[in-house]
C-alpha cells in the first residue's frame, strides 16, 4: 500500500492537530489489515512526538517534519513491518525491551508463563532460574526484575538474537536489576549447563513451536526469524530436547513451564508425562482460552526397592 505524505503547505513549522492525523492513520492501517489500527496509530504518533501514549492528545500537534516521519513509519507498518521494529521496543510485563531484525518479538501471552514461573521462584530464598531459547531475554529479565534474589541464566544459540539479548541484559543491569547470566548454547546439547545438573529450581522456555508449513501473519513470516518460530514438522522438534534438559537440570520438586502451540494442548502434556521424571503435569490456557503452556514438577529420584537406607537392619 502506498501512503501519500501529507506535507504542510506553508513550511515545516505549522502544527497539524493530532485528532485528524490519527483518524487518517487509523484508516490507512485498517485498510492494510492491521489489528487494532487506532491503538497502533496512537503508538506511532506518540513515538514520533516522544511522549507517552496517554499524553498524546495533550500534545500541540505535529510539525511538518514530524508528520513526514510519521507518514514514513505508517507506510512501513501498512506493509506489515512489525510495530515493534518501527519503534525499536517491545513492552513485556514491566519492561521495555530493545528488539529488531534477527530476534523474535515477545508476545503478551508469554507473560502468563512468566507469571507462573515467578510465583514458583518466589517459593525459594535464592532461586536458580533457567530460561531456554531466551531470544530477546524477555522471560529471563522479567524474572530477574520481579524476583531480585534469583540467579537467572538465559540460554540462546542464535548469534543475531544474542546481540539483542546482551543489549537488553546490559540495559537492565544498568537500570539496577540483578544482572543475568547469558550463555550461548543449543538446548539440544546433552551437556547443556552440565554444572547446574540437579540444581535448578525453575526452568522456563518459550521455544519455536509452530508446525512447519503453518500459515502465519505477515509480521511473523516476513520478520520474525524462522528458527525462532517453526519447530519442525509437528512443532515439537525443540520441545523434546527441552523436556530432556529440564529433567536433568531440575532439582527434585523443581518446576518446568514450556509454552507451545494451541494445537499442542494434549501433545505436550503427554510428551512430558511420557518422560517419566515429572509429576503434576498440567496444561494452561491463554487469555483467549487457547492451550498455551504446560507445567510440571520434577519427580524425586527413585530409590530402588531393597536399597540400603539409614536406620535399616
N, C-alpha and C positions, 0 to 999 in steps of 0.2 A: 504494500500500500504506500502511495506517495503522499506525504504530508506537506502541504504548501505553507512555507513560513509566513507568519503574519507580521511583517515588518512595519514599524511606525512610519507614518507619512511625513513627520516633521522632526527628524533627528532621533537620536537614541536616548534622549533624556526624558521623553514622555513616559508617563506611567500608565500601564494597562491594568485596569482593575481585575482582581482575581476572579470574581464570580463568572464573568463571561468567558474568561480564558479557561477556567476549569470546566465549564459547560462544553466548550468546543473540544477540549482534550478528551473529555469523557465520551463524547460522540465518536471521536476517532478510534479510541481504544475499544469501545463496544463494537464498532464496525469491524475491527480486526479480530474479534472473538476473544478478547482478554476478559478473564473473570474479574469481577469487582472493579469495573472500569473507573467509577468515581473515586474509590479509595486509591487506586493507583495514580489517577490524575493528581490527587491531592499530595500523595507522597512524592511524585516527581516535581511538582511545583515547590513543595517545601524544601526539597533537596536543592533545587536551583536557588531559592531565596536564602538558604542556610538557616531556616527556622524550624522549630518543631511543628509537626502537622497540626497540632491543636491550636497553634497561634497563626495559622495560615491566613485566616480571614481578617486578622488584625493587621496584616501587612499593608503597606502603602500601594501595593501593586508591583508589577514587573516592569523594569526598564526595557528598552528595545533590545539591548544586548542579552538580558535575561530571558526575554521572550524567544529570541533566536536560539538560545541554548536549550530552552525547554522544548521548542519545536524539533530540534535535532534529536533529543532524547525520546520524544514521543514517536518519531519516525522509526527509531530503533526498536522501541517497545512494540509498536504496531507490526513490526517484522518478527515479533515473538522472541526477541532477545530478553533474557530474564531481567526482571526489575532489579534484582539484587546485583546484577552485573553493571547496571546503569548507575546505581547509587554507590556501589562498591562495598555495601554492607548487608548483612542479614541479621535480623533480630532472632534471638533464641533464648527463651526464658528471660533472664535479667541481663543478657549480654548483647553487645553489638559486635559481630564478627566480620573481619575482612574476608571477602570472597571474590571470585572472578574466574576466568578461564582456567581449567585444569583441576577444579575442585568441585565436589558435589555441594549444592546449596542446601543447607539444613532445612528440614520441614517441621512445621508445628507439631505434627503427630508424634515425632520422636521425643517431644517434651514429656509425653506420658511415660515412656520407658525410663527417662531420666528421673522423673518424679519417683517412680517405684524404686530405682536404684539408690537415690538419695535417702529415702526412708530406711532402706536396708543398711546403708553405710552409717547412718546416724546411730545404729544399734551397737557400734563398736567405738571404743575410745579413740583409737588411732587406726582407722580402717585403711586397708590396702585395696585400691580400686583399679581395675584394668579396663581400658576402652580399646577394643579391637576394631580395625577398619575405621580409624579415627577421622579421616578426611580433614575438615576444617578445624577439628578439635572441639566442636560444639558440645558433645557429650562430656568429654574429659574436663573441659574448662568450666562447664556448668557445675559439675560435681565439686571441683576444686574451689569454686566460689562459694557454694552453698554448704559445703562440709569442710570448714577451714582446717580441721585436724587430719584430713585424709591425705595419704600419699597416693597420687594419681599417676598412672603410667599409660601413655597413649601410643598405640602401635599403628603404623601406616607404612605401606610399601611404595606407593606412587611418589615419584620424585616431584611431580608438579604439585600434588596435594600436600606433600611435606613442607614445601615452601610456605604455603598458606598456614599450615598447622603451626610451624615455628614462629611465623609472624604473629599469629593470634596469641600463642603462648607467651611470647615476649611482651606483647601489649598488656596482657592480663597480669603478668608478673610486675610490670612497671606500675600498674594501677593498684597494686597492693595485694592481689590474690596470691595464695601459696603457689610457687612455681610447679608445673607438672613436668614429668619426665617424658621426653619424646624418643621413641625407639623406631628406627627404620627396619622393618622386618615383614615377612609374609606370614599370615596366620596359618598357612598350610605347612609351615616348617615344624616338624615334630619336636625340635629342640627350642621352640619359641619360649623366651623368658624362662629358660631352664632353672635359673637361680631362684625363681619365685614358685616353683612347684610345691603345691600343697599349702601355700601361704596366703593366697588371695581371698579377701573377704567378699568382694563383689566384682563380677565380670559383666560388662555391658557391651553390646555390639549392635550396630546398625549396618549390616553387610550389604553388598549388592545382592538383590534377591528377585528381581523381575525376571520371569522366564524369557529366554531368548525368543525373539520374534513377536513379542507383545507390543501392540501399538501404544506409544507414549506421547504426551503432549509435545508440541514443537519446542518448548523451552527445554525439555529434557533431551529430546532426540538431537537437537542441534547444538546443545551447550553443556549439559552435564557429561562428564567423562563416562563412556560406555562401560568401562571396567568398574565404575562405582555404582552402576545401575543394574546391569544384567548379571544374573547368577547361573549361567548355563542353561541347558535345555529345560530343566524343571525348576530353575530358580534356586536350587539348593546346593549348588556346587561349592559355595563358600560357607554356607551354614554348616555343612557336615564337618569340615575341619575345625570350625569354631567350637562346635559341641565337644569334639575330642580334646581340644586345647583347654576348654573350660573344665572338663572332668579331671584333667591332670593338674591344672593350676589352682583350682579352688580348694580351700580347706574343708574339712568336714563341716557341713552346715552352711558353707559359703553359697552365695546367691548368684544365679545366672539370669540374664534377661537378653533376649535376642529379638530384634524387630524382623518382620517378614511380610511377604505379600499377602493381600487379603484372600488369595486363593489357597493359602497355606495354613488355614485355621485348624486343620486336622493333621496335615503332614508334618509340621514342625513339632508339635507336642508328641506325636508318635515317634519321630526321629529321636528326640531327647529321651523319651521313655525307653526306647529300644536300646539305648546305650547301656542301660543297666546301672549307672552310677548316680542317678538322680532320683529324688523324691519330690513330692508336692508339685508336679508338673501342671501348669495352669496357663490357659490362654486368656488374653486380654484384648478388648476391643478399643478402637479409637473413638473420637467424639461423634463420628458418624455411624457408630455401631458395627464397623467392619473389623474382622480379626486383624490385629496389628502387631502384637508381640507376645512371646511366650516366656514364662519364668519357671524356674526350678531351683531346688536346693540340692547341694552336693550331699550324697548319701555317705554316712560314715563308712570307713573301710571295714570290710567284712573280716571278722575274726574266725578262722576255721574252727569247726567243731573239734573238741578234744585238745585244742592248743593249750599250752601251759599258761596259767594266769596266777597273779599274786594271790596267795591265800589258798591255792589248791593243794590237795594232799595226794 
